[in-house]
Amino acid sequence: MTYVFGPVPSRRLGLSLGIDLVPAKTCSYDCLYCQVGRTTSSTLEPGEFCRVSDVIAELGHKLERVTPDVITLSGSGEPTLHARIDQIIDLIKEMTDRRIALLTNGSLLWREDVRERVSGAHVIMPTLSSVFEETFQTIHRPHPDLRLQTVIGGIKELRKSYRGQLYLEVIFLAGINDSEKEVAGLRQAIREISPDRVQLNTVVRPPADEKALSLDRKRLEDIKSFFGEVAEIIVGSPSTQKAVRGAPSADLILDMAKRRPVRVQDVASALNEPVQEVEDLMKGLLIKGALSKHEHGGDIYYMCRS
């Protein structure tokens, strides 16, 4: 298994080198909008899904070639399910001065042991997309033992003890959680949690379920104004900073496309290479069957078949 992927251009963090700590698709949620696909292993119980030494060794090799803006614990499932994530965070800090960001659905933060294990990350980015149980169940299709108030309570407890930056992500789906009632409820919860930032997002890549529809920019702007200065819209262009030394290769492109759909311009931006050169190489990989092509929102996305 390959644990380290990217760099990938992140709308939130710049050029992100990802670390995947759980098998695809091991998660506590089965979100409508997930770009990785449907959950195949639903669980709330942390485990050691991969050896810490293997992850760190692979990261060391990757950092010889890559200079990311941030190292992100994310990937093909819920990263807080890894029972030794605290050890991984500590060892990353010994290797590099890059910031460590944790992208989490927030579903396990009600557990004190999980909150303690993730406290070493520089930035924690949990998701909260509704304060109503029915909507929560519709969007996230969580593990049957999980309830929304438990999730919200866990995020609040993290805010009390955590010394790093807390960015709360709100993912809006048209016709599901974008009503005045939904938005007003979220604003009240945000005030109670008091995150450093609120990042407004919507569907931009092919989702797991076709019912996950993107919210238009005008509505996002209205919600941003309603939430106030703490809110920002993160739907936009990826970073264009140089990350990888050397010419583009099929391996690098496939590495990027393993965890999420990518556009030609995403790959060209991350590799700092001409769009035409990258496009030709990706077309070759498509012809060979290594990549598959999907259209979403007027853009063409490529995914790794293996």
C-alpha positions, -999 to 999 in steps of 0.1 A, spaced: 0 0 0 12 36 -7 5 58 22 19 91 10 3 108 -20 6 140 -39 14 168 -38 -21 178 -47 -32 214 -51 -55 222 -22 -80 250 -23 -75 255 15 -39 248 22 -18 253 -9 3 224 -21 -6 195 2 14 163 6 -12 138 19 -9 108 42 -35 81 40 -38 62 73 -67 39 67 -77 16 38 -102 28 12 -130 33 22 -129 29 59 -149 56 76 -176 65 102 -196 83 75 -208 75 40 -212 110 27 -233 119 -4 -206 142 -16 -175 121 -10 -151 121 -39 -135 88 -29 -168 69 -33 -190 48 -11 -179 36 23 -172 -2 23 -161 -5 60 -182 15 85 -167 17 119 -163 39 150 -134 18 165 -98 30 160 -72 5 150 -37 2 137 -45 0 100 -9 5 89 25 5 106 39 38 118 74 29 106 61 22 71 43 55 69 73 75 82 98 57 59 77 65 28 72 101 39 110 105 42 116 93 7 88 116 -6 102 147 11 135 142 -8 116 152 -40 87 173 -28 85 206 -10 49 210 1 32 239 19 16 215 44 14 178 53 -22 166 55 -35 136 73 -65 127 51 -70 103 22 -93 74 16 -113 74 49 -114 89 84 -78 95 96 -87 97 133 -96 60 131 -58 52 132 -50 44 168 -14 57 166 -20 89 148 -3 108 177 30 89 171 28 97 134 23 134 141 52 135 165 75 118 140 65 141 112 75 170 134 110 155 138 114 152 100 102 186 88 90 221 98 60 219 75 27 225 91 6 194 98 -31 196 91 -58 170 100 -88 168 77 -114 150 97 -152 145 96 -151 152 134 -172 121 142 -148 107 168 -139 139 187 -163 130 214 -137 104 225 -112 119 249 -85 95 237 -90 106 201 -89 143 211 -56 137 229 -41 118 200 -47 146 174 -38 175 197 -3 178 182 -15 188 147 -10 225 138 -45 227 122 -76 206 127 -103 209 102 -136 191 112 -168 191 92 -202 203 104 -228 207 77 -261 207 97 -274 210 132 -305 189 124 -304 152 129 -325 144 98 -303 165 76 -272 150 92 -284 115 85 -292 124 49 -259 140 40 -234 119 60 -252 85 63 -232 79 95 -225 47 114 -258 36 130 -245 42 165 -236 79 158 -258 109 165 -253 145 156 -254 160 191 -225 136 200 -205 149 170 -212 186 179 -203 180 215 -170 165 205 -161 195 184 -169 218 213 -148 197 237 -119 199 213 -122 237 211 -118 239 249 -86 220 251 -69 223 217 -41 249 213 -37 249 176 -60 264 149 -95 251 144 -110 255 109 -146 244 107 -157 232 72 -193 235 62 -202 216 30 -234 229 13 -255 208 -9 -282 225 -30 -317 216 -18 -305 198 13 -288 221 38 -290 255 22 -323 267 35 -327 297 58 -335 274 88 -304 253 81 -281 283 77 -294 300 109 -289 269 129 -253 265 117 -246 302 125 -257 296 161 -236 264 164 -206 282 149 -209 310 176 -209 283 203 -179 265 189 -160 297 181 -136 283 154 -107 303 141 -122 301 106 -153 288 89 -146 274 55 -176 272 31 -174 245 6 -196 227 -20 -194 199 -45 -166 205 -70 -155 169 -80 -176 139 -90 -195 128 -58 -203 94 -45 -241 101 -50 -257 121 -78 -280 137 -53 -251 158 -40 -256 190 -61 -233 220 -60 -245 252 -45 -242 283 -67 -216 310 -59 -243 337 -52 -258 316 -25 -224 309 -10 -217 346 -9 -250 353 8 -242 327 35 -207 340 39 -221 375 47 -246 360 71 -219 341 90 -197 372 92 -159 379 91 -149 344 104 -163 328 72 -145 323 39 -154 306 6 -128 280 -3 -141 269 -37 -116 283 -61 -83 278 -79 -56 256 -65 -21 267 -56 4 273 -85 36 271 -64 64 247 -76 64 215 -56 82 187 -74 117 187 -88 120 170 -122 99 164 -153 63 150 -150 60 113 -150 32 87 -153 40 76 -117 35 111 -103 3 116 -122 -11 82 -111 -1 90 -75 -21 122 -76 -52 105 -91 -53 76 -67 -72 93 -39 -93 119 -57 -103 130 -92 -80 156 -107 -81 179 -138 -53 184 -162 -47 219 -149 -46 206 -113 -17 183 -122 1 209 -143 -2 234 -114 12 209 -88 41 198 -110 47 233 -124 47 219 -159 31 230 -192 -6 221 -195 -2 206 -230 27 183 -219 7 170 -189 -25 167 -210 -6 145 -236 7 123 -209 -27 119 -192 -43 111 -225 -17 83 -230 -26 69 -195 -62 71 -204 -57 51 -236 -36 25 -217 -65 21 -192 -46 34 -162 -69 64 -159 -106 68 -163 -123 101 -174 -154 116 -158 -173 149 -165 -186 170 -136 -198 206 -136 -184 212 -171 -149 200 -162 -131 168 -171 -117 148 -141 -94 118 -142 -92 90 -117 -68 61 -112 -83 27 -122 -61 7 -99 
